[in-house]
């Protein structure tokens, strides 16, 4: 039996989550509250396994709430605004539910918590990394250049070439996008367009079908929109 706490300032959403919890025999609701300050007191006094946390609240945002927690339970964020998803994952949330939340989507989020409990070493993305190394070698003219994955901002396809944009340089190499994509770990890089692969850590914002990385605004194409949306909602890729 997993104990859970709902922190949601919207009454309808709070009641809906309460109803969903009641349908799952392995969940026990400790309390459904509208105030993050009340929730903090509850978390100090007793053990909570799962925290369903709204992001937009008047007293304290969900992200700010996470920053003050010392011993976090498994956190599932709930909000109507997808632009906060990436910031949430920096705090190791298990999943991200976009309102309106369906029962099927709620079940998947709870299942992810169960997977975490059974395999605590696994991260939010259960997909194995495509590369164990933290770098790639690419050919730049007559030489091989070593590029640290953490330095890559995004990759741009240029017909038979790709341009790898890093924090300090742009390396153009004779290579297919698919070939490079297969070398990059799928939990750190995601393709958003036929011509663009982006590094998750480098994304500054997602707005109206575009990804902002520094001064660059990169389009999310229709064919990749669903997979990208699922990524930022916390679904497995």
N, C-alpha and C positions, 0 to 999 in steps of 0.2 A: 504494500500500500504506500503510495507516494502522497505526501502532503503538498498542498499548493496554496498559493496566495495570489489573488487578483488585485492589481492596482490599476484602476481605470476610472477616470473622472466623468465619463459619459454614462448615464444611467442605463440606456438601452444596450450599449456594448457590454457593460458590467453584468447585466442580467443575462445576456446571451452567453457570455463566457461561463457564468454560473450554471446555466442550463447544460452547456456542453460538458462541463466537469461532472455534473450529476449523472450523465449517461455512461460514464466510464467507471467500472467497478473498482479499478485499481487506483483511482484518485480520490483523495479526501480533501475537501475544501476547508481550510482553516478560517479564512475570511475573504470577503470581497469588499474592498474599501475604495474610496474616491481620493483619499489623501496620501501622498507619498510619505508624509511625516508620520502618519499613523502606521503605515507599512514598516517604516524603520523601527518603530517600537516593537512591533510584532516580531520582526526578524531578530531583534536583540534578545527577546524573551524565549523564543522557541525555534526549533529546527524546521526549516521549510525546504522541500526538495525542488519544487518548481515555482518560479515566479513569472506570472503573466503580467507584463509591464507595459503600460501605455507610454508613448514618448512625449506627446504634447499635453502637459498638465500645467495649471496656473502656478502652483506653489514651487514646483521643482520639475525640471524636465526629466524624462526617463534616463537620458544619457548622463545628466548630472547626478541623478540618483545612483546609477551604477558606479560612478566615480567615488562615491563616499562609502560604498559597501566594502567591508573587509573580507568577509567570507560569503562570497556570492553563491546562491543556489543556482540551479540550471535556469537560465533566463530565456524566455520567449517574448520578444517584443511585439507589440500590437500598435498599429497606427494607420492612418489614412494617407500618409506621406512617404512615398518610396525613397525620397532623396536622403532619408536618415539611415537607410539600411547599412551602407558601407561603414559609417561611423560606428554603428552598433556592433559590427563584427570585430572591430578593434578591441572590444570588451569581451570577446569570446562568447557571444550569445549563441544559443543553440539554433534558434530559428527566428524568422521575421514574418509576422502575419499582417498582410495588408487588408484593411477593412474595405468592404464588408467581408467578414470571415465566415467561410462555410464550415460545416461540421467535418467534412472530408479533409479539408486543409488543416483543421485543428487536430484531427487524429494523426495526421502525418507529423505534425510538430511534436506531439506527445511521444510518438514512436521514435523520433530522433533522440529524445531524452533517454528513452529506454536503451537505445543503441549506445549512447554515451556511457550509461551506467554499466552495461555489459562489456563495453570495450573502451575504457576511459582514456586510453592512449590515442584514440582516433580523434581527429579534429572535426570541425563542422562539415567539411567536405570529406566524404568517405572514399572518394575516388583516389586511388594511388597516384602519386606523382609520376609524371612521365620521365623525369630525369632525376637521378639521385644527386647529381652535381649541382653546385650553386653558380655555375657559369656555363657559357657556351663558347665555342671557337667558330668564327666565321671568316671566310676568305675576303680580304679587302685588297683587290689588285693582285699583287704577287705574294702577299704576306697573309698569315693567319693572325687574326686579332682575337684576344680573349676578352669577353665581355661578361662582367658580373651581372647576374640576373637582377640583383637589387638596384642596379644602376639604370636598367631599361625602363623607359617611360611608355613607349608604344612602338609598334612595328607598322610600317607603311608599305603596302605592296605597289610595285612599279613594274608591271608586266613581268618580265623574267627576273627582275631584281627586287630586292627588299631593302628598305632603308630602316635601320634600327636607330631610333632616337633615344639617346641616353641623357643623363644629367649634364654631361660635359661635351658630347660630340654626336655626330650623325655618321654612322657607318653604312655604306652602301655595298651590298654583296650580291653576287650572281647566285640566286637561290629562289626556289619557289616558296610562296607563303605556307603552303601545306607542310613542306619539309621542315621549315623552322617551327611551325606550330607544334609539330610532333615532338620537338626537342624541349619545348617549354612545359613546365609543370602546370597542370590544369587547375590547381587550386590557387595559382598566383597570376595566371594570364588567361584572358578570355577574348575570343574573337567577336567583334561587334559589327563587322562589315566585311565584304569581300576583300577590301583593301586595308583593313585595320585590325590589329591585335593590340589590346591594351593591358598594361600591368595594373593589377587591382590596387596595389599600394599607391599608385601614382594618380588615381582618379580623385579629382578635387570636388566634382559635382556631376550629377546626372539631371538633365533638365530638357523636357520636350524633345525627346529623341536624339539628344546629343550628349556626349561625354566630354567634360572639360578636364584637360590635363595641362596645367600651367596656362599659357596663352592660347593653346590649341583647342579648337572645338571640333570633335570628331563625330561623324554621324553614326547612328545605330540603324542599320538597314533593316527592312521588313523581314528578311529571311533569318536574321539573327536576333530580332527583337524578343521573341518568346524565350529563347535560351538565356538571354541576358537578363530579362525580367525575372526568370526563375532563379537565376544566380543571386540577384540582389534580394530576392524574397527568401533566400536560404535553402532553396531546393538543391539537390545533388545534381552535378553536371555529368 
